[in-house]
Amino acid sequence: MMTAVARTLENGSPYNIELEIIRRDGSIGILRSIGEAERDENDRIVRLRGVAQDISDIKRTEAELRLALKEERSAQIYKDQFLANMSHEIRTPLNGVVGFASLLRDADLDTATRNEYIDTIESCSNQLLNLIDDILDLAKIEAGEIEITKKPIHIPTLMYEVAATQDAIKAGGDKGKLRLVTQVPQDAETLQLYSDPLRIQQILTNLLNNAFKFADEGTIVFGVEYKHDTVEFLVKDEGIGIEPARINRIFERFQHLEGTEKKYEGTGLGLSISQGLADLLGATLSVESTPGQGSLFRLKIPLETRATTPQPATTATTNQRSKAMKTITVLIAEDDETNKKLIQKILQSTPYQILWAANGEQAIQLYRQHSGINLVLMDIRMPVMHGDEAARQILKINPEAKIIAQTAYAMREEREQFLKTGFLDYIAKPYIRGEFLAMIEKWA
């Protein structure tokens, strides 16, 4: 300040300075002082005159605007990168679907080649579905729309279910040299973890998928440990490992853990989603890794336990009732002609009697007219009346009605929402023939 004022006293140039001040209440503020020299009749500087203003609020607003501008620029850069990545991730499997679908038109194809093309189309289609699921999950996490539903979890049951799913995937792939070992301490049989089983299962599935992806042989250990007031799930593999320079970035989206010579499938979103879900659970997700030797992921969750009687995993009964002696009538509400045609092809060799409705109102009318309907497959989004409202109306007619939701709404937590509405179960589009038939067989 003195330099600016001294310069004004010396040559008469105006000053405009900002000073940090301490107010009477002890808070820090910014004071702007503007002044100029006043001269007498002999052009000599005789005094200074000026004004001072507390501009703390103005400076604060300016800082907020600069930060907002910086964040906007960062968001635009992120948006551009995201769109570029998504374009690549979508177009790659889509190219396989479109390309091999066109090759199927060749009339000279032998059976083996045709089946190979079909397998490729199914594989690329599954990649697209997984990508869509991941994008939806990531969007809901960032929007704060993921709901955490805590309930008692029998840890061994959860782990064996996750492991069984991975074994089934492994059996259909090329990972025959890999061995999955599930380690559950004996005392886990008498304890429950109180958390969200759906989200924990989702995280553990992502971790095991990565372990299978980045290892070709050796052992994958899937275990759980108790440490003080936490339960710690771990997934350890003997795969390619992670370079030290990349280990802090693997939880960022679109970070592919790739070697230098091999391209691994995947969107690069799984670990980012898992990290987001872990944060929502109040858990921590960490990794240790050595290049060429493997990685160890740990999911540490605050432990809320309750004494409980051991509960074995629920299995389907093998003593199912005989259905050969009666006709099974299934009411299907579906407005899309392509989906209807697909369902007709799936069911054409089954003994079921099928009734069709093009909207929710027709479904209600048909249900009133036919007393022997065993099962209702209800599309959710339809003209005239949506499926959820139609289901509520049918349940008013018959509270024991068996209604299955069939829909393209694919968020993982939506299944529970449909169950709360009164649906018995839920099958997501696109339909897999075996799953579709199994759903009818289960509930009809």
C-alpha positions in Angstrom: 0.0 0.0 0.0 2.7 2.5 1.0 4.4 2.0 -2.4 1.2 2.9 -4.3 0.4 5.9 -2.0 4.1 7.1 -2.1 4.0 6.9 -5.9 0.8 9.0 -6.0 2.4 11.6 -3.6 5.5 11.7 -5.8 4.0 11.9 -9.3 0.3 12.3 -8.8 -0.7 9.0 -10.5 -3.9 7.5 -9.1 -3.8 4.4 -6.9 -6.1 1.4 -6.8 -5.2 -1.2 -4.2 -6.7 -4.1 -2.4 -5.9 -4.8 1.2 -6.6 -7.8 3.5 -8.3 -6.6 6.6 -9.5 -8.0 10.0 -13.0 -7.0 10.9 -14.1 -6.2 14.4 -15.7 -9.7 14.6 -12.3 -11.3 13.8 -13.3 -12.3 10.2 -10.9 -11.7 7.3 -12.1 -9.4 4.5 -10.9 -7.5 1.4 -10.9 -3.7 1.2 -10.5 -1.9 -2.0 -9.0 1.7 -1.8 -9.1 4.1 -4.8 -7.4 7.5 -4.6 -5.8 10.4 -6.4 -3.6 13.4 -5.7 -5.1 16.9 -5.2 -2.9 19.9 -6.3 -2.8 23.6 -5.4 -2.6 26.6 -7.8 1.1 26.0 -8.2 0.5 22.4 -9.3 2.0 21.0 -6.1 0.5 17.9 -4.5 -1.0 19.0 -1.2 -3.2 16.1 -0.2 -4.8 12.8 -1.3 -8.4 12.0 -1.6 -10.2 8.7 -2.2 -12.7 6.1 -1.1 -12.5 2.7 0.4 -15.0 -0.2 0.0 -15.3 -3.7 1.6 -15.4 -5.9 -1.5 -15.2 -9.3 0.3 -18.5 -10.5 -1.2 -17.5 -9.4 -4.7 -14.1 -11.2 -4.5 -15.9 -14.3 -3.2 -18.3 -14.2 -6.1 -15.4 -13.8 -8.6 -13.6 -16.8 -7.1 -16.8 -18.9 -7.4 -17.3 -17.8 -11.0 -13.7 -18.7 -11.8 -14.1 -22.1 -10.2 -17.4 -22.7 -12.0 -15.7 -21.8 -15.3 -12.9 -24.2 -14.6 -15.3 -27.0 -13.7 -17.3 -26.3 -16.8 -14.3 -26.6 -19.0 -13.3 -29.8 -17.2 -16.8 -31.2 -17.6 -16.7 -30.5 -21.3 -13.3 -32.2 -21.6 -14.7 -35.2 -19.6 -17.9 -35.2 -21.8 -15.8 -35.3 -25.0 -13.6 -38.1 -23.6 -16.7 -40.0 -22.4 -18.4 -39.8 -25.8 -15.3 -40.8 -27.6 -14.8 -43.8 -25.3 -18.5 -44.8 -25.5 -18.5 -44.6 -29.3 -15.6 -47.0 -29.4 -17.0 -49.4 -26.8 -20.4 -49.5 -28.5 -19.3 -49.7 -32.1 -16.8 -52.5 -31.5 -19.4 -55.2 -30.5 -22.0 -53.6 -32.7 -19.7 -54.1 -35.7 -19.6 -57.8 -34.8 -23.4 -58.1 -34.5 -24.0 -56.3 -37.8 -21.1 -57.9 -39.7 -21.8 -61.5 -38.8 -25.5 -61.1 -39.1 -25.0 -60.1 -42.7 -22.7 -63.1 -43.3 -25.5 -65.4 -42.2 -27.4 -64.6 -45.4 -24.8 -66.7 -47.3 -26.8 -69.8 -48.5 -23.6 -71.9 -48.8 -22.7 -71.8 -45.1 -22.1 -75.1 -43.5 -23.6 -75.8 -40.1 -20.4 -75.4 -38.1 -19.6 -72.0 -39.7 -23.2 -70.8 -39.2 -23.1 -71.8 -35.5 -19.7 -70.0 -35.2 -21.3 -66.8 -36.6 -24.3 -67.1 -34.2 -21.9 -67.6 -31.3 -20.1 -64.4 -32.2 -23.3 -62.5 -32.5 -24.5 -63.7 -29.1 -21.1 -62.8 -27.6 -21.1 -59.3 -29.0 -24.7 -58.8 -28.0 -23.9 -59.8 -24.4 -21.0 -57.2 -24.5 -23.5 -54.5 -25.5 -25.9 -55.5 -22.7 -23.2 -55.5 -20.1 -22.1 -52.0 -21.3 -25.7 -50.7 -21.1 -26.0 -52.1 -17.5 -22.7 -50.5 -16.5 -23.6 -47.1 -18.0 -26.9 -47.1 -16.2 -25.3 -48.1 -12.9 -22.6 -45.4 -13.3 -25.2 -42.7 -14.1 -27.3 -43.6 -11.1 -24.3 -43.6 -8.8 -23.2 -40.1 -10.0 -26.8 -38.8 -9.7 -27.1 -40.1 -6.2 -30.1 -42.3 -7.2 -28.7 -45.7 -6.0 -30.7 -46.9 -3.0 -28.9 -49.0 -0.3 -31.2 -51.5 1.2 -29.6 -53.2 4.3 -30.7 -56.5 5.5 -29.1 -59.5 7.3 -26.7 -61.4 5.0 -25.6 -65.0 5.6 -22.1 -64.6 4.4 -21.4 -68.2 3.3 -24.6 -68.3 1.3 -23.7 -65.1 -0.5 -20.2 -66.2 -1.2 -21.2 -69.7 -2.5 -23.8 -68.2 -4.8 -21.3 -65.7 -6.2 -18.7 -68.5 -6.7 -21.3 -70.8 -8.3 -22.1 -68.2 -10.9 -18.4 -67.8 -11.7 -17.9 -71.5 -12.0 -20.8 -71.7 -14.5 -19.2 -68.9 -16.5 -15.8 -70.6 -16.4 -17.3 -73.9 -17.6 -18.6 -72.2 -20.7 -15.3 -70.4 -21.5 -11.6 -71.1 -22.1 -10.4 -70.8 -18.5 -9.9 -74.5 -17.8 -6.5 -74.0 -16.3 -7.9 -71.7 -13.6 -9.0 -73.0 -10.2 -11.4 -71.0 -8.0 -11.0 -71.7 -4.3 -13.7 -70.3 -2.0 -12.5 -69.9 1.6 -15.1 -69.4 4.3 -14.1 -69.6 8.0 -16.1 -72.0 10.1 -17.3 -69.2 12.5 -18.9 -67.4 9.5 -21.8 -69.9 9.8 -23.0 -68.2 13.0 -22.7 -64.6 12.0 -24.6 -62.2 9.7 -23.4 -59.1 8.0 -26.0 -56.3 8.0 -25.7 -54.6 4.6 -27.0 -54.6 1.1 -26.5 -58.1 -0.4 -27.3 -57.0 -4.0 -24.6 -54.4 -4.0 -22.0 -56.5 -2.2 -22.7 -59.3 -4.7 -22.3 -56.9 -7.6 -18.9 -55.7 -6.3 -17.6 -59.2 -5.7 -18.8 -60.4 -9.1 -16.9 -57.5 -10.7 -13.8 -58.4 -8.8 -14.0 -62.1 -9.7 -14.7 -61.3 -13.3 -11.5 -59.3 -13.4 -9.6 -62.1 -11.8 -10.8 -64.6 -14.4 -10.2 -62.0 -17.2 -6.6 -61.2 -16.3 -5.4 -64.7 -15.4 -5.1 -67.7 -17.7 -3.9 -70.3 -15.1 -3.2 -70.8 -11.5 -5.5 -70.3 -8.5 -8.1 -67.6 -7.7 -8.8 -67.3 -4.0 -12.1 -65.9 -3.0 -12.2 -65.5 0.8 -13.5 -63.6 3.8 -11.8 -62.5 7.0 -12.9 -60.9 10.3 -10.7 -58.1 11.6 -11.9 -56.3 14.7 -15.1 -54.5 13.7 -15.0 -55.2 10.0 -15.5 -58.0 7.6 -13.1 -58.2 4.7 -13.8 -60.0 1.4 -10.8 -60.7 -0.7 -10.1 -61.8 -4.3 -6.6 -62.9 -5.1 -5.4 -64.0 -8.5 -2.1 -65.0 -10.1 -2.6 -63.0 -13.3 -0.8 -60.2 -15.1 -0.8 -57.8 -12.2 -0.8 -54.0 -12.4 2.1 -51.7 -13.0 2.9 -49.3 -10.1 2.3 -46.3 -12.2 -1.3 -47.4 -13.0 -2.4 -48.8 -9.7 -3.8 -45.5 -8.5 -5.8 -45.1 -11.7 -7.6 -48.5 -12.0 -10.7 -47.3 -10.2 -11.2 -44.5 -12.8 -13.7 -45.2 -15.5 -12.5 -46.7 -18.8 -9.1 -47.7 -17.3 -8.5 -51.1 -19.0 -6.0 -53.3 -17.2 -4.2 -54.4 -20.3 -0.9 -56.0 -21.0 1.3 -54.9 -23.9 0.5 -57.8 -26.2 -3.1 -58.7 -25.5 -6.4 -56.9 -25.7 -8.8 -57.8 -22.9 -12.6 -57.4 -23.3 -14.5 -55.1 -21.1 -15.7 -51.5 -20.7 -13.3 -50.4 -18.0 -16.3 -49.4 -15.9 -16.5 -52.3 -13.5 -14.0 -51.1 -10.9 -15.3 -47.6 -11.1 -18.8 -48.8 -10.4 -17.5 -51.0 -7.6 -15.7 -48.1 -6.0 -18.8 -46.0 -6.1 -20.9 -48.8 -4.6 -18.3 -49.4 -1.9 -18.5 -45.7 -0.9 -22.3 -45.9 -0.7 -22.0 -48.9 1.6 -19.5 -47.1 3.8 -16.9 -49.7 2.7 -13.4 -49.4 1.3 -12.1 -51.1 -1.8 -8.3 -51.4 -2.2 -5.8 -53.3 -4.2 -2.3 -54.7 -3.9 -0.5 -55.9 -7.0 2.8 -57.1 -8.4 3.3 -57.1 -12.2 3.5 -60.6 -13.5 2.5 -62.2 -10.2 -1.1 -61.2 -9.7 -3.4 -58.8 -7.7 -5.2 -58.8 -4.4 -8.4 -56.8 -4.0 -10.0 -56.2 -0.6 -13.5 -55.1 0.2 -13.7 -54.0 3.8 -17.2 -53.4 5.2 -18.0 -52.2 8.8 -19.3 -55.2 10.6 -22.8 -55.3 12.0 -23.4 -58.8 13.3 -26.3 -60.7 14.8 -26.3 -64.3 16.2 -28.2 -66.5 13.8 -28.9 -70.1 13.0 -26.9 -71.3 10.0 -29.0 -70.9 6.8 -28.0 -73.1 3.9 -28.3 -71.7 0.4 -31.8 -72.0 -1.0 -32.1 -74.6 -3.7 -34.9 -75.4 -6.0 -36.9 -78.5 -5.0 -36.5 -81.5 -7.3 -40.0 -82.8 -6.4 -41.8 -80.4 -8.8 -45.5 -81.1 -9.4 -46.4 -82.9 -12.5 -47.9 -80.7 -15.2 -48.4 -83.2 -17.9 -52.0 -83.9 -17.0 -53.3 -80.4 -17.3 -53.1 -77.6 -19.8 -51.1 -74.5 -18.7 -52.6 -71.2 -19.9 -50.3 -68.2 -20.1 -51.5 -64.7 -20.7 -48.8 -62.6 -22.4 -49.2 -58.8 -22.6 -46.8 -57.4 -25.2 -47.4 -54.5 -27.6 -44.2 -54.8 -29.7 -44.6 -57.0 -32.8 -40.9 -58.0 -32.9 -41.0 -59.1 -29.3 -44.2 -60.9 -29.8 -42.8 -62.8 -32.8 -39.7 -63.8 -30.8 -41.9 -65.1 -27.9 -44.0 -67.1 -30.4 -40.9 -68.7 -31.8 -39.6 -69.5 -28.3 -43.0 -71.1 -27.2 -43.9 -72.8 -30.5 -42.8 -76.2 -29.4 -44.2 -76.0 -25.9 -47.7 -77.4 -24.8 -48.7 -74.1 -23.3 -52.0 -72.4 -24.3 -51.2 -68.7 -25.0 -53.5 -65.7 -24.8 -52.2 -62.4 -26.2 -53.0 -58.8 -25.1 -51.6 -55.7 -26.8 -52.0 -53.4 -23.7 -52.8 -53.4 -20.1 -56.6 -52.9 -20.5 -56.8 -55.9 -22.9 -54.8 -58.0 -20.3 -57.4 -57.2 -17.6 -60.3 -58.0 -19.9 -58.8 -61.4 -20.9 -58.0 -62.2 -17.3 -61.7 -61.5 -16.4 -62.9 -63.7 -19.3 -60.7 -66.7 -18.7 -60.8 -68.3 -15.3 -58.1 -70.8 -16.0 -55.1 -68.5 -16.5 -52.1 -70.0 -14.7 -49.5 -67.3 -15.3 -49.4 -63.7 -16.7 -46.3 -62.3 -18.4 -46.8 -58.6 -18.3 -44.8 -56.0 -20.3 -44.4 -52.8 -18.3 -44.4 -50.0 -20.9 -47.4 -50.4 -23.1 -50.0 -48.1 -24.8 -53.4 -47.4 -23.2 -52.4 -48.8 -19.8 -48.9 -49.7 -18.5 -48.2 -53.1 -17.1 -47.7 -52.1 -13.5 -51.2 -50.6 -13.3 -52.7 -53.6 -15.1 -51.0 -55.9 -12.6 -52.5 -54.0 -9.7 -56.0 -54.3 -11.3 -55.5 -58.1 -11.9 -54.4 -58.6 -8.3 -57.6 -56.9 -7.2 -59.5 -59.4 -9.2 -57.5 -62.3 -7.8 -54.9 -61.6 -5.1 -53.4 -65.0 -5.8 -52.7 -64.2 -9.5 -49.2 -65.1 -10.7 -47.7 -62.2 -12.7 -44.2 -61.9 -14.1 -42.8 -58.5 -15.2 -41.1 -58.6 -18.6 -39.5 -55.3 -19.4 -36.6 -53.4 -20.9 -36.2 -51.4 -17.7 -32.9 -52.9 -16.7 -31.7 -51.3 -13.5 -30.6 -53.9 -11.0 -32.7 -52.5 -8.1 -35.9 -52.4 -10.2 -36.5 -56.1 -9.6 -37.2 -55.3 -5.9 -39.5 -52.5 -6.9 -41.5 -54.8 -9.2 -41.7 -57.4 -6.4 -43.1 -54.6 -4.0 -45.7 -53.8 -6.7 -47.0 -57.4 -6.5 -45.1 -59.2 -9.3 -43.8 -62.6 -8.5 -40.7 -62.3 -10.6 -38.9 -60.3 -13.3 -37.3 -61.1 -16.6 -35.4 -58.4 -18.5 -35.3 -57.9 -22.2 -33.7 -59.1 -24.5 -34.9 -62.6 -23.8 -32.7 -65.6 -23.6 -34.7 -68.7 -24.7 -33.5 -71.0 -21.8 -34.1 -68.3 -19.2 -37.6 -67.4 -20.6 -38.7 -71.1 -20.6 -37.3 -71.6 -17.1 -39.2 -68.7 -15.8 -42.5 -70.1 -17.1 -41.7 -73.6 -15.8 -40.9 -72.1 -12.4 -44.1 -70.3 -11.8 -46.8 -71.8 -14.1 
